[in-house]
Amino acid sequence: MQKNNQTIGSQNNRPFATQCPNHSMHGVQCNDGCQVMAKQLITVLMGAPGACKSTWVRNNCTGFEYIYNTQAVRMYRDLDVGLYLHIARLKAVAALEDGKDVIADGTHTIAKHRLVWLNAAERLGIETKLIVFDTHWQICLNVQKGREYPAPRSVVVNHCRNLKIQVKSAIGREGWGSIETIVR
């Protein structure tokens, strides 16, 4: 298979890792002679609606991952959100159990939503990465103007506020394998 002009190979559904210092680049695996298998990874995206999390997924996924996303919550206002998220998480955990990496594309500004992924990772022995999208609330609101299904202003502002609180008080103690912040 070709991706970005590189040949992608796999064995036992786990692609070979590139020759990098830790043999792990979340799905950017090339059959370049490195015989270390890539470590399975859960990448959790955290940011307000409009912080460009889904754009990050489009630009960084390789096709080997299972993508969990919460876009339906914004699109279908009469949706039973609790039930929808429960079923979506069950599908993502099943993908993890099947050996796939997971990218969790959601706001994750509430600690219990992040802890779902940390608990699954601990149970299955999988590495974790949290990517925090620290995007100014006005930018997030401007993004909503171009969306077919915009998030309400109050939702965007509350998520931006929660993100700032969680970054200062919680995420450093939660046990993430690595944390990356993207400021916009």
ZAMAR-144011 format. One line per 2 residues: number of its first residue (from 0); for each residue x, y, z of C-alpha. Coordinates in Angstrom, 1 decimal, always signed. Last residue first. Layout:
N
NUM> X:Y:Z | ...
***
This chain:
184
183> -3.6:+28.1:+18.0 | -1.5:+26.3:+20.6
181> -1.0:+22.5:+20.1 | -0.1:+20.8:+23.4
179> +1.4:+17.3:+23.6 | +1.0:+15.0:+26.5
177> +2.7:+11.6:+26.8 | +2.1:+8.3:+28.6
175> -0.9:+9.9:+30.3 | -1.2:+9.2:+34.0
173> -4.0:+11.5:+35.2 | -1.8:+13.8:+37.3
171> -0.7:+16.2:+34.5 | -4.3:+16.2:+33.2
169> -5.9:+17.6:+36.3 | -5.4:+21.1:+37.6
167> -4.0:+23.6:+35.1 | -4.9:+21.7:+31.9
165> -8.3:+20.8:+33.4 | -9.2:+24.4:+34.2
163> -8.1:+25.8:+30.8 | -10.0:+23.0:+29.0
161> -13.2:+23.6:+31.1 | -13.2:+27.3:+30.0
159> -12.8:+26.4:+26.4 | -15.5:+23.8:+26.7
157> -17.8:+26.2:+28.3 | -17.2:+28.9:+25.6
155> -17.9:+26.4:+22.8 | -21.0:+25.0:+24.5
153> -22.4:+28.5:+25.2 | -21.8:+29.6:+21.6
151> -23.8:+26.6:+20.2 | -21.9:+24.1:+18.2
149> -22.3:+24.6:+14.5 | -23.9:+22.0:+12.2
147> -23.2:+23.1:+8.6 | -20.0:+24.7:+9.8
145> -18.5:+27.9:+8.5 | -19.7:+30.1:+11.4
143> -18.6:+27.5:+13.9 | -14.9:+28.1:+13.0
141> -15.3:+31.7:+14.2 | -16.5:+30.5:+17.6
139> -13.4:+28.3:+18.0 | -11.2:+31.2:+17.0
137> -12.9:+33.4:+19.6 | -12.4:+30.7:+22.2
135> -8.6:+30.7:+21.8 | -7.3:+27.3:+20.8
133> -5.3:+25.2:+23.2 | -5.7:+21.8:+21.5
131> -4.4:+19.3:+24.0 | -3.1:+16.0:+22.5
129> -3.1:+13.2:+25.0 | -1.0:+10.1:+24.3
127> -1.5:+6.6:+25.7 | +0.3:+3.3:+25.5
125> -1.7:+0.1:+25.6 | -1.6:-2.6:+28.3
123> -5.2:-3.7:+27.7 | -6.7:-2.9:+31.2
121> -4.4:+0.2:+31.5 | -5.3:+1.5:+28.1
119> -9.0:+0.9:+28.6 | -8.8:+2.8:+32.0
117> -6.9:+5.7:+30.4 | -9.5:+5.9:+27.6
115> -12.5:+6.0:+29.9 | -10.5:+8.4:+32.1
113> -10.6:+11.1:+29.4 | -14.4:+11.2:+29.5
111> -14.4:+11.2:+33.3 | -12.1:+14.2:+33.2
109> -14.4:+16.5:+31.2 | -12.7:+18.5:+28.5
107> -12.6:+15.4:+26.3 | -13.8:+17.5:+23.3
105> -13.9:+14.5:+20.9 | -11.6:+12.7:+18.4
103> -10.4:+9.6:+20.1 | -7.7:+8.1:+17.8
101> -7.5:+4.4:+18.3 | -4.7:+2.0:+17.4
99> -6.0:-1.4:+16.2 | -5.2:-4.7:+17.9
97> -8.6:-6.3:+17.9 | -9.0:-5.4:+21.6
95> -8.4:-1.8:+20.6 | -11.1:-2.1:+17.9
93> -13.5:-3.5:+20.5 | -12.6:-0.6:+22.8
91> -13.6:+1.8:+19.9 | -16.9:+0.0:+19.4
89> -17.7:+0.2:+23.1 | -16.8:+3.9:+23.1
87> -19.3:+4.6:+20.3 | -22.0:+2.6:+22.1
85> -21.5:+4.6:+25.3 | -21.2:+7.9:+23.4
83> -24.5:+7.3:+21.7 | -26.3:+6.2:+24.9
81> -25.1:+9.3:+26.8 | -25.9:+11.6:+23.9
79> -29.5:+10.5:+23.4 | -29.7:+12.3:+20.1
77> -32.3:+15.1:+19.7 | -29.6:+17.6:+18.6
75> -28.3:+15.4:+15.8 | -25.4:+17.1:+14.1
73> -23.4:+18.3:+17.1 | -23.7:+14.9:+18.9
71> -23.0:+13.2:+15.6 | -19.5:+14.7:+15.5
69> -18.4:+12.7:+18.6 | -15.5:+10.8:+17.0
67> -13.8:+7.5:+17.5 | -11.3:+6.8:+14.6
65> -10.0:+3.3:+14.4 | -6.4:+3.4:+13.2
63> -4.5:+1.8:+10.3 | -5.8:+4.3:+7.8
61> -2.8:+6.6:+8.2 | -4.3:+9.4:+10.4
59> -2.4:+12.6:+10.7 | -3.9:+15.3:+8.4
57> -7.5:+14.1:+8.6 | -7.1:+13.6:+12.4
55> -5.6:+17.1:+12.9 | -8.5:+18.5:+10.9
53> -10.9:+16.7:+13.3 | -9.1:+18.3:+16.3
51> -9.2:+21.8:+14.7 | -10.2:+23.8:+17.9
49> -13.7:+24.3:+16.4 | -15.5:+22.5:+19.2
47> -13.3:+22.9:+22.3 | -10.2:+20.8:+22.8
45> -8.8:+17.4:+23.9 | -7.7:+14.7:+21.4
43> -7.0:+11.3:+22.8 | -4.4:+9.1:+21.1
41> -4.6:+5.4:+22.1 | -1.5:+3.5:+21.0
39> -0.4:+0.0:+20.1 | +3.4:-0.3:+19.9
37> +4.9:-0.5:+16.5 | +6.6:-3.8:+15.8
35> +10.4:-3.7:+15.9 | +11.9:-5.2:+12.7
33> +13.1:-2.0:+11.2 | +13.9:-2.7:+7.6
31> +12.1:+0.3:+6.1 | +8.5:-1.2:+6.1
29> +7.0:+2.2:+7.0 | +4.9:+3.1:+10.0
27> +3.3:+6.5:+10.5 | +0.6:+4.8:+12.5
25> +1.4:+6.4:+15.9 | +5.1:+7.1:+15.5
23> +6.7:+4.4:+17.7 | +10.1:+2.7:+17.4
21> +11.4:+4.7:+20.4 | +14.3:+6.5:+18.8
19> +12.9:+6.2:+15.3 | +13.5:+3.5:+12.7
17> +9.9:+3.4:+11.6 | +7.6:+0.9:+13.2
15> +6.3:-2.1:+11.3 | +2.6:-2.3:+11.0
13> +0.5:-4.4:+13.4 | -2.2:-6.4:+11.6
11> -0.2:-9.6:+12.2 | +2.5:-8.3:+10.0
9> +2.3:-5.0:+8.2 | +3.8:-3.0:+5.3
7> +3.4:+0.6:+4.2 | +5.4:+1.7:+1.2
5> +6.1:+5.4:+1.2 | +5.0:+8.0:-1.4
3> +2.8:+9.7:+1.2 | +0.8:+6.5:+1.5
1> +1.3:+3.5:-0.8 | +0.0:+0.0:+0.0
***
